[in-house]
Amino acid sequence: MPSADSLSLGIDASNIRSGGGLTHLRELLCAVEPAASGITKVIVWSGDETLDVLPERSWLELVPVRNLKPRRVFQRMAWHRGGLEARAETAGCSALLIPGGSYLGRFKPFVAICQNLLPFCPSERVRFGLSWARLRYHALEHIQRTTFCSADGVVFLSKSARQIVLKRLRTRCINSRVIPHGVHERFRTEPRAQRPLSTYSPEKPFRWLYVSTINWYKHQETVAIAAARLRRGGWPVAVDFVGPAYPPALRSFERVLGLTDPAKSFLKYHGAVPMHELETWYRQADGCVFASSCENMPNILVEAMAAALPIVCSRVPPMPEILRRSGLYFAPEKPDELADLLLRFMTNPALRTECARRAFEGAFEYSWSKCAQETFDFVAACARGGLFR
Protein backbone atom coordinates (compact mmCIF):
# COMPACT_ATOMS: atom_id res chain seq x y z
CA MET A 1 0.00 0.00 0.00
CA PRO A 2 1.44 3.41 -0.98
CA SER A 3 2.10 5.97 1.74
CA ALA A 4 -0.60 8.42 2.79
CA ASP A 5 1.19 11.13 0.87
CA SER A 6 1.12 9.15 -2.36
CA LEU A 7 -2.27 7.67 -3.15
CA SER A 8 -3.08 5.52 -6.15
CA LEU A 9 -6.71 5.35 -7.29
CA GLY A 10 -8.33 2.56 -9.29
CA ILE A 11 -11.57 3.21 -11.19
CA ASP A 12 -13.86 0.34 -12.20
CA ALA A 13 -15.58 1.64 -15.32
CA SER A 14 -16.25 -1.81 -16.76
CA ASN A 15 -20.03 -1.23 -16.85
CA ILE A 16 -19.86 2.29 -18.34
CA ARG A 17 -20.47 2.39 -22.07
CA SER A 18 -22.55 5.47 -22.94
CA GLY A 19 -24.88 8.20 -21.71
CA GLY A 20 -24.47 10.30 -18.60
CA GLY A 21 -22.13 7.81 -16.93
CA LEU A 22 -19.62 8.07 -19.76
CA THR A 23 -19.95 11.87 -19.90
CA HIS A 24 -19.32 12.04 -16.16
CA LEU A 25 -16.22 9.83 -16.29
CA ARG A 26 -14.72 11.66 -19.26
CA GLU A 27 -15.33 15.15 -17.86
CA LEU A 28 -14.10 14.09 -14.41
CA LEU A 29 -10.77 12.91 -15.81
CA CYS A 30 -10.44 15.90 -18.15
CA ALA A 31 -11.01 18.46 -15.39
CA VAL A 32 -9.31 17.01 -12.31
CA GLU A 33 -5.87 17.79 -10.90
CA PRO A 34 -5.37 14.61 -8.84
CA ALA A 35 -2.14 15.83 -7.24
CA ALA A 36 -4.18 18.50 -5.42
CA SER A 37 -5.89 15.62 -3.57
CA GLY A 38 -2.62 13.75 -2.97
CA ILE A 39 -3.35 11.22 -5.74
CA THR A 40 -0.38 10.56 -8.00
CA LYS A 41 -1.74 7.76 -10.18
CA VAL A 42 -5.16 6.80 -11.57
CA ILE A 43 -5.92 3.47 -13.27
CA VAL A 44 -9.15 2.95 -15.23
CA TRP A 45 -10.41 -0.52 -16.16
CA SER A 46 -13.04 -0.59 -18.91
CA GLY A 47 -13.85 -1.68 -22.45
CA ASP A 48 -12.01 -0.28 -25.45
CA GLU A 49 -14.97 1.84 -26.60
CA THR A 50 -14.96 3.68 -23.26
CA LEU A 51 -11.20 4.02 -22.96
CA ASP A 52 -11.03 5.47 -26.48
CA VAL A 53 -12.90 8.63 -25.42
CA LEU A 54 -10.96 9.22 -22.19
CA PRO A 55 -8.16 11.81 -22.11
CA GLU A 56 -4.44 11.12 -22.20
CA ARG A 57 -2.72 12.25 -19.02
CA SER A 58 0.71 11.48 -17.55
CA TRP A 59 -0.87 10.25 -14.31
CA LEU A 60 -3.60 8.18 -16.04
CA GLU A 61 -3.30 4.51 -17.03
CA LEU A 62 -6.06 3.02 -19.19
CA VAL A 63 -6.39 -0.76 -18.96
CA PRO A 64 -8.76 -2.62 -21.33
CA VAL A 65 -11.14 -5.27 -19.97
CA ARG A 66 -12.45 -7.42 -22.80
CA ASN A 67 -15.40 -9.80 -23.08
CA LEU A 68 -17.13 -8.42 -19.98
CA LYS A 69 -20.81 -7.71 -20.59
CA PRO A 70 -22.07 -4.93 -18.28
CA ARG A 71 -25.56 -6.46 -17.81
CA ARG A 72 -24.39 -9.99 -16.94
CA VAL A 73 -24.57 -9.89 -13.15
CA PHE A 74 -22.76 -13.16 -12.38
CA GLN A 75 -19.98 -12.36 -14.84
CA ARG A 76 -19.55 -8.98 -13.17
CA MET A 77 -19.49 -10.63 -9.72
CA ALA A 78 -16.66 -12.85 -10.91
CA TRP A 79 -14.83 -9.78 -12.26
CA HIS A 80 -15.20 -7.95 -8.93
CA ARG A 81 -14.16 -10.94 -6.82
CA GLY A 82 -11.38 -12.02 -9.14
CA GLY A 83 -9.99 -9.82 -11.88
CA LEU A 84 -10.61 -6.37 -10.41
CA GLU A 85 -9.57 -7.25 -6.87
CA ALA A 86 -6.36 -8.92 -8.03
CA ARG A 87 -5.46 -6.09 -10.39
CA ALA A 88 -6.17 -3.39 -7.79
CA GLU A 89 -4.00 -5.18 -5.23
CA THR A 90 -1.20 -5.80 -7.73
CA ALA A 91 -1.25 -2.15 -8.78
CA GLY A 92 -1.05 -1.05 -5.14
CA CYS A 93 -4.29 0.92 -5.27
CA SER A 94 -5.05 2.94 -2.15
CA ALA A 95 -8.77 2.99 -2.98
CA LEU A 96 -11.29 2.09 -5.66
CA LEU A 97 -13.86 4.44 -7.18
CA ILE A 98 -17.03 2.77 -8.51
CA PRO A 99 -18.77 5.34 -10.76
CA GLY A 100 -21.38 2.80 -11.91
CA GLY A 101 -22.63 2.32 -8.34
CA SER A 102 -22.43 -1.51 -8.32
CA TYR A 103 -19.60 -3.38 -6.58
CA LEU A 104 -19.74 -6.86 -5.00
CA GLY A 105 -16.04 -7.35 -4.38
CA ARG A 106 -14.04 -7.31 -1.16
CA PHE A 107 -11.41 -4.64 -1.89
CA LYS A 108 -11.34 -1.87 0.70
CA PRO A 109 -11.56 1.05 0.87
CA PHE A 110 -13.90 1.96 -1.99
CA VAL A 111 -16.19 4.85 -2.86
CA ALA A 112 -19.34 4.38 -4.97
CA ILE A 113 -21.25 6.97 -6.97
CA CYS A 114 -25.05 6.78 -7.11
CA GLN A 115 -25.99 7.81 -10.66
CA ASN A 116 -29.19 5.83 -11.31
CA LEU A 117 -32.27 6.50 -9.20
CA LEU A 118 -34.62 4.08 -10.98
CA PRO A 119 -33.54 1.06 -8.87
CA PHE A 120 -34.69 2.91 -5.75
CA CYS A 121 -38.07 4.11 -7.09
CA PRO A 122 -40.56 1.20 -7.20
CA SER A 123 -43.36 3.51 -8.40
CA GLU A 124 -41.26 4.32 -11.48
CA ARG A 125 -40.11 0.74 -12.08
CA VAL A 126 -43.72 -0.40 -12.36
CA ARG A 127 -44.06 1.64 -15.56
CA PHE A 128 -41.97 -1.07 -17.27
CA GLY A 129 -44.66 -3.70 -16.70
CA LEU A 130 -43.65 -7.36 -16.78
CA SER A 131 -40.30 -6.96 -18.52
CA TRP A 132 -36.63 -7.80 -18.21
CA ALA A 133 -35.93 -4.08 -17.70
CA ARG A 134 -38.11 -4.00 -14.59
CA LEU A 135 -36.49 -7.19 -13.28
CA ARG A 136 -33.06 -5.70 -13.90
CA TYR A 137 -33.89 -2.54 -11.92
CA HIS A 138 -35.20 -4.70 -9.09
CA ALA A 139 -31.94 -6.68 -9.06
CA LEU A 140 -29.92 -3.47 -9.24
CA GLU A 141 -31.61 -2.18 -6.11
CA HIS A 142 -30.36 -5.19 -4.14
CA ILE A 143 -26.86 -4.97 -5.64
CA GLN A 144 -26.52 -1.24 -5.04
CA ARG A 145 -28.06 -1.51 -1.59
CA THR A 146 -25.23 -3.93 -0.72
CA THR A 147 -22.69 -1.68 -2.41
CA PHE A 148 -23.70 1.53 -0.64
CA CYS A 149 -24.00 -0.10 2.78
CA SER A 150 -20.50 -1.60 2.54
CA ALA A 151 -18.82 1.40 0.86
CA ASP A 152 -16.41 3.64 2.73
CA GLY A 153 -18.09 6.59 1.02
CA VAL A 154 -20.98 7.26 -1.35
CA VAL A 155 -21.32 10.23 -3.70
CA PHE A 156 -24.83 11.44 -4.51
CA LEU A 157 -25.56 13.92 -7.29
CA SER A 158 -28.38 15.76 -5.51
CA LYS A 159 -29.81 16.17 -2.02
CA SER A 160 -33.12 14.73 -3.21
CA ALA A 161 -31.44 11.58 -4.54
CA ARG A 162 -29.59 11.07 -1.26
CA GLN A 163 -32.82 11.42 0.69
CA ILE A 164 -34.68 8.92 -1.52
CA VAL A 165 -31.91 6.31 -1.45
CA LEU A 166 -31.21 6.54 2.27
CA LYS A 167 -34.93 6.16 2.96
CA ARG A 168 -34.96 2.95 0.89
CA LEU A 169 -31.83 1.75 2.69
CA ARG A 170 -33.47 2.57 6.03
CA THR A 171 -30.30 4.16 7.34
CA ARG A 172 -28.73 7.55 7.86
CA CYS A 173 -25.33 6.15 8.82
CA ILE A 174 -23.64 6.21 5.44
CA ASN A 175 -20.61 8.40 4.91
CA SER A 176 -21.81 10.42 1.93
CA ARG A 177 -21.30 13.63 0.02
CA VAL A 178 -23.53 15.47 -2.45
CA ILE A 179 -21.43 16.43 -5.51
CA PRO A 180 -23.46 17.53 -8.56
CA HIS A 181 -22.24 17.03 -12.10
CA GLY A 182 -20.90 19.99 -14.04
CA VAL A 183 -21.82 21.41 -17.43
CA HIS A 184 -19.47 21.80 -20.37
CA GLU A 185 -18.58 25.34 -21.40
CA ARG A 186 -19.69 24.72 -24.97
CA PHE A 187 -23.32 24.79 -23.83
CA ARG A 188 -23.06 28.28 -22.34
CA THR A 189 -24.86 30.87 -24.48
CA GLU A 190 -25.56 34.45 -23.45
CA PRO A 191 -29.28 35.15 -22.95
CA ARG A 192 -30.88 36.25 -26.19
CA ALA A 193 -33.59 38.83 -26.88
CA GLN A 194 -37.00 37.17 -26.54
CA ARG A 195 -39.34 37.75 -29.47
CA PRO A 196 -43.08 38.43 -29.10
CA LEU A 197 -45.40 35.61 -30.12
CA SER A 198 -46.67 37.72 -33.04
CA THR A 199 -43.36 37.12 -34.83
CA TYR A 200 -44.03 33.36 -34.98
CA SER A 201 -46.34 31.56 -37.40
CA PRO A 202 -47.53 28.00 -38.17
CA GLU A 203 -44.78 27.84 -40.79
CA LYS A 204 -42.15 29.25 -38.41
CA PRO A 205 -43.45 28.23 -34.99
CA PHE A 206 -42.14 28.66 -31.48
CA ARG A 207 -39.91 25.59 -31.18
CA TRP A 208 -39.71 23.70 -27.91
CA LEU A 209 -36.90 21.18 -27.45
CA TYR A 210 -36.99 18.01 -25.35
CA VAL A 211 -33.62 16.21 -25.16
CA SER A 212 -33.81 12.83 -23.42
CA THR A 213 -34.09 9.09 -23.96
CA ILE A 214 -37.56 8.07 -25.08
CA ASN A 215 -38.76 6.14 -22.05
CA TRP A 216 -41.85 5.69 -19.90
CA TYR A 217 -40.67 7.88 -17.05
CA LYS A 218 -39.56 10.68 -19.39
CA HIS A 219 -43.19 11.37 -20.38
CA GLN A 220 -42.62 12.46 -23.98
CA GLU A 221 -46.26 11.50 -24.64
CA THR A 222 -47.43 14.19 -22.19
CA VAL A 223 -45.40 16.79 -24.10
CA ALA A 224 -46.79 15.68 -27.46
CA ILE A 225 -50.41 15.78 -26.25
CA ALA A 226 -49.92 19.23 -24.68
CA ALA A 227 -48.40 20.67 -27.87
CA ALA A 228 -51.19 19.14 -29.98
CA ARG A 229 -53.80 20.80 -27.79
CA LEU A 230 -52.17 24.20 -28.39
CA ARG A 231 -51.82 23.57 -32.11
CA ARG A 232 -55.51 22.71 -32.37
CA GLY A 233 -56.20 26.04 -30.68
CA GLY A 234 -54.34 27.86 -33.43
CA TRP A 235 -51.12 28.58 -31.54
CA PRO A 236 -47.84 28.45 -33.52
CA VAL A 237 -46.02 25.73 -31.56
CA ALA A 238 -43.73 22.82 -32.42
CA VAL A 239 -41.66 20.32 -30.43
CA ASP A 240 -38.40 18.66 -31.39
CA PHE A 241 -37.66 15.40 -29.52
CA VAL A 242 -33.99 14.39 -29.48
CA GLY A 243 -32.40 11.32 -27.90
CA PRO A 244 -32.02 7.54 -28.09
CA ALA A 245 -34.95 5.27 -27.22
CA TYR A 246 -36.04 2.30 -25.14
CA PRO A 247 -37.80 0.30 -27.90
CA PRO A 248 -41.12 -0.54 -26.12
CA ALA A 249 -41.55 3.10 -25.04
CA LEU A 250 -40.64 4.30 -28.53
CA ARG A 251 -43.37 2.16 -30.12
CA SER A 252 -45.94 3.69 -27.78
CA PHE A 253 -44.61 7.20 -28.38
CA GLU A 254 -44.75 6.77 -32.16
CA ARG A 255 -48.41 5.73 -31.88
CA VAL A 256 -49.13 8.93 -29.97
CA LEU A 257 -47.29 10.99 -32.60
CA GLY A 258 -49.36 9.32 -35.32
CA LEU A 259 -52.60 10.25 -33.55
CA THR A 260 -51.68 13.80 -32.51
CA ASP A 261 -49.77 14.87 -35.63
CA PRO A 262 -50.40 12.45 -38.50
CA ALA A 263 -48.94 14.93 -41.00
CA LYS A 264 -45.72 15.20 -38.95
CA SER A 265 -45.89 18.96 -39.23
CA PHE A 266 -45.12 20.10 -35.67
CA LEU A 267 -44.05 17.06 -33.61
CA LYS A 268 -40.74 15.59 -34.76
CA TYR A 269 -38.60 12.84 -33.27
CA HIS A 270 -35.02 13.13 -34.52
CA GLY A 271 -33.50 10.11 -32.78
CA ALA A 272 -30.12 10.09 -31.10
CA VAL A 273 -27.64 12.77 -32.14
CA PRO A 274 -23.87 12.91 -31.51
CA MET A 275 -22.92 14.61 -28.25
CA HIS A 276 -21.00 17.36 -30.06
CA GLU A 277 -24.16 18.39 -31.94
CA LEU A 278 -26.34 18.91 -28.87
CA GLU A 279 -25.31 22.51 -28.28
CA THR A 280 -26.57 23.37 -31.79
CA TRP A 281 -30.00 22.00 -30.92
CA TYR A 282 -30.14 24.14 -27.79
CA ARG A 283 -29.13 27.26 -29.72
CA GLN A 284 -31.80 26.68 -32.37
CA ALA A 285 -34.59 26.17 -29.81
CA ASP A 286 -36.87 28.86 -28.40
CA GLY A 287 -37.52 26.97 -25.17
CA CYS A 288 -36.88 23.69 -23.39
CA VAL A 289 -39.24 21.12 -21.87
CA PHE A 290 -38.09 18.56 -19.32
CA ALA A 291 -40.83 16.15 -18.21
CA SER A 292 -39.02 13.35 -16.38
CA SER A 293 -40.39 11.92 -13.13
CA CYS A 294 -37.23 10.08 -12.02
CA GLU A 295 -33.77 11.67 -12.06
CA ASN A 296 -30.68 11.58 -9.90
CA MET A 297 -29.37 14.81 -11.41
CA PRO A 298 -30.61 15.84 -14.86
CA ASN A 299 -27.59 16.90 -16.94
CA ILE A 300 -29.96 17.93 -19.72
CA LEU A 301 -31.68 20.42 -17.45
CA VAL A 302 -28.36 22.05 -16.54
CA GLU A 303 -27.35 22.16 -20.22
CA ALA A 304 -30.61 23.98 -21.06
CA MET A 305 -29.96 26.39 -18.20
CA ALA A 306 -26.45 27.11 -19.50
CA ALA A 307 -27.96 27.69 -22.96
CA ALA A 308 -30.18 30.41 -21.40
CA LEU A 309 -33.45 28.86 -22.53
CA PRO A 310 -36.87 29.40 -20.97
CA ILE A 311 -37.61 26.06 -19.28
CA VAL A 312 -40.89 24.32 -18.46
CA CYS A 313 -40.00 21.51 -16.09
CA SER A 314 -41.36 18.57 -14.14
CA ARG A 315 -41.96 19.47 -10.51
CA VAL A 316 -40.76 16.06 -9.28
CA PRO A 317 -37.54 16.31 -7.19
CA PRO A 318 -34.69 16.91 -7.79
CA MET A 319 -35.71 19.21 -10.66
CA PRO A 320 -36.76 22.15 -8.42
CA GLU A 321 -33.52 21.69 -6.46
CA ILE A 322 -31.58 22.30 -9.67
CA LEU A 323 -33.72 24.84 -11.56
CA ARG A 324 -35.07 26.71 -8.51
CA ARG A 325 -36.95 29.91 -9.49
CA SER A 326 -35.69 29.84 -13.07
CA GLY A 327 -38.59 28.03 -14.74
CA LEU A 328 -42.23 26.96 -14.62
CA TYR A 329 -43.23 23.60 -13.11
CA PHE A 330 -45.90 21.03 -14.00
CA ALA A 331 -47.00 17.52 -13.05
CA PRO A 332 -45.42 15.25 -15.70
CA GLU A 333 -48.59 13.21 -16.29
CA LYS A 334 -50.90 16.22 -16.81
CA PRO A 335 -50.76 17.45 -20.42
CA ASP A 336 -53.39 20.16 -19.84
CA GLU A 337 -51.27 21.69 -17.08
CA LEU A 338 -48.22 21.58 -19.32
CA ALA A 339 -50.11 23.16 -22.24
CA ASP A 340 -51.13 26.09 -20.03
CA LEU A 341 -47.53 26.71 -18.98
CA LEU A 342 -46.16 26.42 -22.52
CA LEU A 343 -48.69 29.04 -23.61
CA ARG A 344 -47.89 31.25 -20.61
CA PHE A 345 -44.24 31.37 -21.65
CA MET A 346 -45.01 31.82 -25.33
CA THR A 347 -47.29 34.80 -24.74
CA ASN A 348 -45.03 36.51 -22.20
CA PRO A 349 -41.58 37.46 -23.56
CA ALA A 350 -40.76 39.40 -20.37
CA LEU A 351 -41.25 36.25 -18.29
CA ARG A 352 -39.13 34.28 -20.77
CA THR A 353 -36.38 36.90 -20.50
CA GLU A 354 -36.31 36.84 -16.71
CA CYS A 355 -36.38 33.03 -16.38
CA ALA A 356 -33.72 32.54 -19.07
CA ARG A 357 -31.45 35.04 -17.30
CA ARG A 358 -31.90 33.32 -13.94
CA ALA A 359 -31.29 29.91 -15.48
CA PHE A 360 -28.12 31.09 -17.21
CA GLU A 361 -26.75 32.55 -13.98
CA GLY A 362 -27.76 29.49 -11.99
CA ALA A 363 -25.86 27.19 -14.34
CA PHE A 364 -22.56 28.72 -13.19
CA GLU A 365 -22.94 26.76 -9.95
CA TYR A 366 -22.29 23.57 -11.95
CA SER A 367 -18.64 23.15 -12.90
CA TRP A 368 -16.82 20.00 -13.97
CA SER A 369 -13.60 21.20 -12.36
CA LYS A 370 -15.44 21.69 -9.04
CA CYS A 371 -17.17 18.32 -9.38
CA ALA A 372 -13.91 16.55 -10.22
CA GLN A 373 -11.87 18.09 -7.42
CA GLU A 374 -14.54 17.54 -4.76
CA THR A 375 -14.91 13.91 -5.87
CA PHE A 376 -11.16 13.21 -5.70
CA ASP A 377 -10.87 15.04 -2.37
CA PHE A 378 -13.64 12.87 -0.94
CA VAL A 379 -12.08 9.66 -2.27
CA ALA A 380 -8.67 10.66 -0.87
CA ALA A 381 -10.18 11.38 2.55
CA CYS A 382 -11.90 7.99 2.56
CA ALA A 383 -8.65 6.30 1.49
CA ARG A 384 -6.85 7.90 4.43
CA GLY A 385 -9.58 6.88 6.85
CA GLY A 386 -10.39 10.47 7.72
CA LEU A 387 -14.15 10.02 7.30
CA PHE A 388 -16.19 7.24 8.84
CA ARG A 389 -19.81 6.06 8.72
Protein Blocks (a to p, Z undefined) as FASTA:
>chain_A
ZZfklccddddfklgcghjllmmmmmmmmmpcfklnopabdcddddfklmmmpccdfkbc
cdddehiafklmklmmmmmmmmmmmmmmmnopabdcdfkopacbfbdcdddddfbfklmm
mklmmmnopafklmmmmmmmmmmmmmmmmpgbdcdfbfklmmmmmmmnopakbccddddd
dddfklpccddddddfklpcfklccdddddddddfklommmmmmmmmmmmmnopacdddd
eddddfklmmmmmmmmmmmmmnopmbccebjadfklmmmmmmmpmbdcdfbfbdfbdfkl
mmmmmnopacdddfbdfklmmnmmmbccddfklmklmmmmmmmmmmmmklmmmmmmmmmm
mmmmpcfklmmmmmmmmmmmmmnopacZZ
